[in-house]
Amino acid sequence: MQASATPLTMMHDQAQILANYRGGRCAVLAAPGSGKTTLISHLVAEMVSLREISPRRILVLTFTESAAAEFEQRTLALLHRRMAQPSFSTLHAFCNKLLRQLHSAYSQREVLSDERKYALLEEVLFNRKLSHSQLDYVRLVADILMPRYRQRSYLMPLLSAEDVATRTGIPSDHAELLFQLPEIIADYENLLSIGQFIDYDMMISETHRLLLEHPTALQHIRARYHWIIEDEAQDSNLLQTAILELIAGDNGNLLRVGDPNQSIYGFNGADYRRLTRFAEDYTAYPMGQSNRSAPPVIALANAFHSLYSQAFPSSVEIQPGIKNPPPGWIWIKSYPSLEAEVAALIQACQSLLSQNQSMAILCRTNQSCLWLEQKLSAAELPTRLHHEKSPHFFKTPLVHLLRDLFAYLLQPWDYPRFQQLMSGLGFSRQGLRQLFPDSINAGDLKALAEQWLYTPDLSSEAYLRLSDYAGKLLFLITHQHYNVSWQLEWIAENMLSSSDEQFQLRLLHQLWLKTHWNSGSQSPEAFLAWLEKAGMRKIRQLMAPEEPEANLKAPGVVHLLTVHRAKGLEWDAVLLPLFQYGQPFTAQDQELRTLLAALQQGLPYQSVMDQIADEEERESIRLVYVALTRARRNLLLSCSRERLPEAGLYQAPDSPLFHSLRNWYTMQKAEKKAEKRA
């Protein structure tokens, strides 16, 4: 038997847990940067080396593949690469493995990518004629409605769309979608079965069903895994927690490690309350010491925790560790304009790059990230955008333009189609109505092309562009009998000004040829039907596969990402511009999520809305906390007094959260100056 000694770098809190945990149900409430990975790795190593627990009986579960790999690498190094090894896995991969081994219906299923999931749901909604002029129903069903419904169905079945208003107390434009939701999910899961696919939510729900309905399978799994350790336990949802408790059983060994104060995935169904109740019911260890951040950053994060204590489920604050980095700088400032704020941000980035420090700009939304990327790239800063979804050309308006263009060409004198096309090209509907009040014909289009028509509602530049487009549309109308390949090439050469758009269109053309060259159908009707049926998300999946995970912490580059994606990471410097935290979800998202919760709980819409709004406000506060605690030495917070929807800024003036942080930091600076004078 080989003994392992607790390393000198272990902090007091970690050493206490290692010395005292001997099994049963137990929780560890950890502060940001307190060394959860180090704790779990050394705990597993001691269980195997000192307590002679078989490594095959130990299961370590987390939420990302990179975290599972890091646990495995660190633990095996401590175990000196023994032949028998513990199991390290994501929860989804573990459930998928169980289904393959124990459930014949899932033994050969392929894991469904997000893009294919969206494509299948797009097909289901298209067949059911469910759409909305302003909302992406596919995204809403995939990301909001379906995951929640799979965890909890309606309290009572809906008999009609009108039942939505009866049960919730309010009418809704989305009543038909909610009424058909159970059938939508059934249709989608039928497509999964036909294609032999399984998605990530189904891995969880079907494993839970398997364990409940097949006691023999559950006993087999319990006999295999006597010790279960869960990382990031605050991010588990109802079914994920239920699976772990089923496997552990009443007398099993279940250690749940997490930080409820970093719970920021409530919109995905995560429920930190499962962890806090678990900690109240069983033994709980605090783990507050952290080596991550310099003392001033720790002080600011703890002050924020204290100012908004009602939003934080755990009272564990961050305590300095034994090797914290030296202090850097903290800068909190409000600017009169976005231009001034961005200029200051660029200057800070240039200074940090010259010092070769690792750095990240964290935003609330992808939209803000995209807007800032344009600004930083224009300043010639080395910027790397880590988007929530892999970037590709179907994020541009090009495909929307093509759909509108070919729909118009098929019925060129349909006035609404003409308006839709031209407004997509940037022309105001009011200006179009001045030229063509209620209809359009070939003579009108020719008169515009030859500049015989005029309206003062359009600037000279806009009028010349409109006249030019009219001539090009006349040309395409007279060449409708040409095949789609010729038309797409002509559009690329004559209607698209940037080389990027031309390249994008030719990529689309290649996919069209790949799928339709042998069909004999090269008509505009076939092309438009292909766009509608295939769906942009499905085309995206075929044309732009996911890129390998990038290094998000490399120095010499400005990393740009959302706070949600930054969780678990750290940088020398963290910059938080466009500080409009606390901004709610869109009104439409809010309505649908509230209606679903009301139908699940059997409560009126208003009472559920108040409950959800309160929790979302608390989660927004925790999001700021997560952002602050990513910084090691340097921290910048800034905002301006401007609204800019294209930058994701929908509210002004400054956020109250920003004012709280700035006021506290200003007081601290004043106190330090007074101490120096004394």
N, C-alpha and C positions, 0 to 999 in steps of 0.2 A: 504494500500500500504506500502510495506516494503522498506526502503531506504537502499542502500549499500554504504559504504564509501570506498574510494580508499585506499588500504592498505599502510602502511608506507613503505613497501618494493618495492612499485612501483617506477620505475625510471622515470626521467623527460620526456623522449621521449614517454614512454607508457602513462603517465598521460596526455600529450598533445593530443595524439590521442583520448583517452577516452573523453576528454573534448570537442574536436572539431568535431568529426565525427558524423554527424546527418543524413546520408543517401546519396543516389545517387551513382554514380560510383566513386570509390576511390581506390588508391593503397597504400600499406605500403611496403616500401623497407627496409628490415630488415637485419642487420648484423648478423654473426654467434653468437649464444648464447644470443641474445638480448631479448629473452622472448616472442616469438610469441604465444606460448600456453597460457602464462599468460595473454597477451593482449587480445586474442580472448575470453578466458573464462570470463574475467572481463567485456569485452564489451557486450557479450551476457547477462551476469547477470544484467548489468545496463540497457540494452534495455528492459528487462522484468520487473525489479523491479522499476526503476525510470521513464521510458518512457511509461510504461504500454503497451508495444508491446506484442501481444499474442505469447507465445513460439512456438505454432504450426505453426507460419508463418516464423520461422527462420530455415534456413538450413545451417549447417556447413559441409564443404566437405574437405577431405584431401586424402592422397595417401596410407596410411597404416592403417590396422585395429588397431594396437597398438596406433597410434596417435589419431584415432577417439575415442578409449576407454578412452585415457587420457583426451581429451577435455571434454568428457561427465562426467567423474568422477570429474574433477575440477569445471566445471560449475555447476553441480547439488549440489555440496557442498556449493557453493556460493548462490544458490537458495533455500537452505534448503529443498531439495527433494520435490519440488512442484509436484502436480499430473500431470499437463500439462507440457510437456518437449519439448525443441527444438529437431530437428533431427540432429544427428551426424552420419556421414557415410563416407566410402570411396566413391570416385566418381564411381568406378566400381559397388559397391554394390547398390548405389543409382540408377544407370542406369538399373541394372538387375531387381531391384524392379519395376521400371516403366514398363519395358517390360513385366514382369509377370502380372502386373495389367492391362495394356492397350493394349497388343498385344497378340492375341489368339495363334499365332504360337510359342510364347515363354513362355506360362504360365506354362508349366510342364517341362521345360528343366533343366537338371542338369549341374552344372558348371564343365567344363572340366579342369582336372589337366594338368599341363605342360607335364607330362610324357605321358598321353593319347594323347595329341596334337601331340607330337613327333611321337608316334606310328602310328597315323592315317596318318600323312604326310609321314612317312616311307612307309606305304602301298600304298599311292597314287603314290609316286615316283617309287616304285618297279613295280607297274602295268604299268607305263609309260616308264619303262626301262631307267630311268634317274639316273645316278650315276657318280661319279668321283673317280679316283683312289687315290687322295690325299686329297680331300675335303669332308667334311660332309655336303652334300646337304640338309639333313633334318634340321640341325641346321641353315644353311644359309637361307633357306626358312622360317623357323619358327621365327627366331629372327631378321632377317634383311629385307628380300624381302617382305614377306607377310604383316607385319604391315605397311610398307611404301606404298605398292600398295593399301591397303585398304583405306588409307587416300587420295591417289592421283593416278589415273590410268595413263597409257601412254597418252601422248599428242595426238598421232595418233595410231590406232591399227596396230599391226605388222601382215603382211601377210605371212611372212615366217621367218625362222631363219636368212636367209641372210639379212633381213631388219635391223637387229641389227647393222651390220657393216655399212650399208648404212646411217642409221640415226645418228649414233654416230661417225662415221669416223674411227673406228678401228675394226679389226676382234677380235673375242673372242672364247675361248674354251667353254664358257658358253652360247653361243647364243641360243642353243636349250632350255636350262632351262628358259631363259628370254622370249623366244617366247611362250613357253607353260605355263608361270606363270599364266595368267588369267584362263586357264583351270585347272591348278593344284589347284588354290584356289577354283574354282567352284566344283571340285571333292571333295575336303576336306570339304567344307561347306555342300555338299550333304550328306557326311558321318555323319556330325554333326546332320543334320536334321533327318536322319534315326535312329541314336542312341539317339535322343532327348538330344543333348548337346549344350552348348553355351560356347564359349571361351571368354577371357577377352577383346580382341580387338573387338569382335563382340558386346559385351555389349555396347561399345561406338559407333561404326559405326551404329548399328541398332537403338539405341536411337536417334542419330542425324537424321537418315532417318525418324523415326517416328515423330519427332517434325516438320520436314520440310513438310512432306506429309499429316499430320493430324492436321490442325489448331485447331480443337476442343480439341484434347488431349493437345496441347500446352497451350490453354487458361485455361484448367482445372489445369494444373501444376502451371501456373502463379498465379491463384487465391489462390492456397494453400501456395506458398512460396513467400512472399513479400521481404524477406531479405536473401541474399545469401552471405556467407563468405567462401572464398576459401583459404586454407593453401597450402604452397609449390607451389605457382602459377607458379614459373619458370619451373616446371617440366611438365606442361600441353602441350599437342600437339595441332595441329590445330583443330581437331574435338572436343577435350575436352573443349577447349576455346569456340568454337562455340556453344556447348550445353549450357554453362553457360550464354552466351550472349543472346541466344534465350529465355531462361527461364526468365532472368531479364527483357528483353524487352528494349525499348528505354528509358523508364522513371523509370526503376526498381532500386533497391538498390543492388549493387554488390560491395563487398569489396574484393580485391585480395591482399593477403599477401604473400610475398616471397622475395627471395634474388637472383637476376640474377647472382651474383658473385659465387653462389654455383650451377650453372647449369652444371651438369656433365653427363646428360643422353641424350645428343644429338644423340648418336648412337641408342637410342630407339625411336627417333622421337620427343623428348621434344624440345620445341622452346621457349627460354626465351624472344625472341624478341616480342612475343605477350604481355608479361607483361611490358616490357620497353615502348612499344608504348602506351599501356593502361595508364601507368604512365605519359607519355608526354601529352596525350589527356585529362586527367582528373586530379583531385587533387591527389597529392602524398605526403605522409609523410615519412621522413627518421626515422629510428629507429636504432641508432648506438650503444647506451650504452649496455654493456654486462657485466654480472657478472661471466661469465664462466671461463675466463683465467686470470692468473697472468699478471701484466703489461709487463714483458719481452716477454712473448708469444704474447701478443697483439701487441707489438712494432715490433716483427719479422714479423707477419702476415701483418701488415700495410705496412711495408717496401717492402715486396714481392708484395703487391697490387700496390704500387707506382712504383716499378721497371718494372712491366709488365702491366701497366695501360691499354694498348691497348687490353688486353685479358679480362678486367673486364667491363661489361656493366654498372654497378652502381658505382657512385663515393662515396657511403656511406662507410666510414671506421669505424672500431671498436673503440669505446670509452670506457674507464673504467667505470664500474657501481658504485654501492654503497657498494658491499660486495664481491669484488674479492678475490680469494685465495692468500695466500702469495707466493712470488717467490720461485721457485725450481731451477732447473738447465737446461741449454740448452747445448747440445753437438753436434757439427757438425764436422765430420772428414772423410777424405778419407783414405783408407787402401791399402797397396800394393797387398793384396791377399784376396780372399773370405774367406779363412781359418782364417786370422787375423780378418776380419770384423765379422764373425760369433762368434769367441771367445769373442770379445768385447761385442757383443750383448748378449751373454749368461751371461757374467759377470754383465751387466746392469740389466738383468732380475732377477738374483739372489739377487742383492742388493735391487731392488724394492719389490720383494716378501718378503724379510726379514722385510721390513717396512710396509707390509700389505697394499700397495697402489694398487688401481685399475689401470690396465695397458692394453694396446693393442699394438700389432704389426700390422701395416697396410701395405699392399702390393698393387701393381698395378694390379696384376693378380692372379687368383686362382692357376695357375701353380707355382708362387713364394711362395704362402701360403703353398702348398703341400710340396714343397722342404724344406722350413724352418721348417715345422712340423717335418720332419724326423730328422733334425739336433737338434732341441730342445728336442725332445723325447729321442734321443740318449744321451743327456746331463742330462736326468732324470728330466727335468723341467715339472711342471704340466701345460700342454698345452691343450687348447681347440680350435680346428679348427672350425670356423663358415663358412663352404663352401657355395658358392652361390647355389649349388644343394646338396641335402642330400647325404652324402657319402654312397656308398655301393659297393658291390664287382664287379659290372660290369664296374667300373672304371679301373679294373685291366686288363691285357692282356689275362686272362684265356679264356674268351669266344672266342676271336679272335684265340687263339691257337686251341681250340676245333673245330672251323669251318674249319681252315686250315687242321687239322689232319683228320677229317672225310671226307673232300673233297679229300684228298690224298688217304685215305684207299679205297675209291670207285674207284679210278683210280690210283693204286700204281705205274704204270710205266709211268705216265704222268710227264715228266721232269719239266715243269714249276711249277706244284703243289708241287713236291718234293722241289724245290728251295724255294718256298714261305713258306712251312712248316719249313724248316731248318733255313731260315733266321729269321723267327719269334722266333725260339729257340735260336737265338743269334750267328749263324754261318755266316761267311762272304760268299757272293756269289762267290767271287774270289777264296777262298779256295775250295768251292764245285766244281767250274769249273775245278780246277786242278785235282781233283779226278775223276770227271765225266764231260768231256768236253761238251757233247751235249745230253746225254741220260742216262738212268739208267734202270737196269733190276734186276731180282732176284739174279743172280750171282754176280753182282756188290755189291748189298746190303749185301750179305752173306760174300763176300771178305772183305768188310769194317768191318763187325761185328767181323770177326776173325782176323782183323788187318793185312791183307795181302796187303792192299793198304796204301800208305803214301804220304803226301805232306809237304814240309817245310813251306808252307804258313800258316799252322795251328800250334799253340803252342802245346806242349806235352799234356797239360791239356785239351785244346780244342779238340785235336784229340781223346783222350780217351773218352771224353764226346760224341763225334760224333759216335765213334765206339759202345758205349753203346746204344745210341739211335737207331742205325741201327739194333742191335739185338732185341730191343723192337718192332720196326716197323715190322720186319719179323714175330715176334710172333703174333702181331695183325692182320697182313695180313692173316696168316694161320688160324685165329679164327674169320674171318669175318662173319661166319654163326651163331655165338653166338649173343644173343639179346643185345640191347643197354645197358640195365641195367647192365649186366655182364661186358661189355666193359668199361663203365664209372667207375665201381668199381675197375677194374683192372688198369685203367689209374691213378686213385687216389692213389692206393697203390704203383704203380711201376714207375710212370713217374712224379709225383709231390712231391717235396722234403719238402715243408713247410706245417705245419699243417693248416695254414690259407687257402692255396689253396685247400687242401683236403676238408676242411669244405665247401668252396665255391662251389666246384664241387658237393658235396653231396646235397647242397641246390638246385642247378640246377637240379640234378637228381630227387629230390622230386617234383619239378614243372613239370618235364617231366612225371613222373608217374601220377600226379594229372590230367594232361590234356590228356594223351594218354593210360592209363592203359586199358581202356575198348574198345579202338579202334582196338585192335588186331594187330596193326602195331608197331613192336619193332625193325625195321630194321635200319641200319645206314642211308639209304636214307631218311626214314621218320624223323629221328632225325635231319639231316642236313636241310631238307626242313622246319622243325619246327623252327629251329634257324633263318633261313632266313625270314620266313613269320612272325613269332611273333615279331622279331626285339628285339635287346638288350634293347631298351628303354621301350618297353612294358613289357618285362620280369622284368625289374627293378621295374616298377610301381607295378607289382603283388607281387614281393618278398620283396620289401623294401619301405613301405609307408613312407611318410614324418614324421619326428620327430617333436615333439612340439617345439615351439620357445624357445631357451635357453636364460638364463640371460647373456647378453653380457657385463655386467659391474661389475660382482661380483669380489671382491678382492680375493687374494690368488691363482690366476690362470693367466697364460699368454693367453690372448685372441688373436687369430690370424685370421684376416679377410681382405677383400679387402677394399679400401677406399670407393668404392661405397656403400658397405653394412654398413660402419661406419657412413654414413651421418645421422645427427640427434642425434648422440651419443657423449659422452664425457668420458674421463678417467683422473685420476690424472697424468698418464704418457702415452705418445704416442711415439712409436719408429718406425722410418721409415728407415729400412735397404734396401739394394739392390736398392738404389735410382737411378733408370734409367727412371724416369718420362719423358714424352715427346715421348716415344716409340710409333710408329704408330700401327694401326691394321695390321694384316697380309696382304701381297700383294694381296692374292686372295680375302679376304674380301673387301679390298679397291677397287679392280676392279669391283666386283659385285655391290657394293653400288654406285659407280660412274656411271656405266652403267645404273643402274636403274634411278638415278637422271637425267642423260642425256636424257633418253627416256621420263621421266615425264616432263622435261622442254623444250624439243625440241632443246637442245644445243649440241655443239660438246663435245666429251669426255674430251678433254684437258682443256677447260674452266671450266667445272664442276669439274674436278679433282683439279684444283688450288683452287677453291672455297671451296671444301670439306677439302682439306689439310690444308688450312688456319684456318678453323673453328675447325678442330681436334687439331691443335697445341694450339689454345686458350683454348679449353676444357681441354687439358692436363695440362696447367698452372693452370686453376681453380681447377683441381683435387688436385694439390699440396696445394692450399689454403685451400680446405676442410680438407685435412689431417692435416695441421698445426693447424687449429682451433678446432680440437677435443681435444687438450691437455689443461688441467687445470694448471698444475704447471711445469711438466718436459717434455722435448722434446729432442729426439735423432734423428739425421739424419746421415746416413752413406752410403758409397758406396765403391766399390773397383775398380781396373782397369782391372778386368777380365770379359770376356764374358763366359757365361755358359747357353746354350740354355735350358738344363733340369731344370734350376732354373728360366727360363723366362727372362734371361739377354741376349739380342741379340746385344747390342751395347756397345762399349768402345771407348774412355775413359769416364770420368765422364760426367754427364749431365750438360749443361750450367746453368740449373735452380739450380742445387746443388752448383755450383761455385758462383752464385749470392748471394745465402743465406749465404754461408760460408764467402764470402768477406765482406758482410754487417755486419755480426755478429763479425768478427775479428776486423773491424773498430770500432764497438761499444765498444768492450772490451778494445781496445787501448785508446779510448777517456776517458773511465771511469778510467783507470789507471792514465792517465795524470791529470785528475781532482783530484784524491786522492793525487798525488804528489804536486799539486799546493796548 
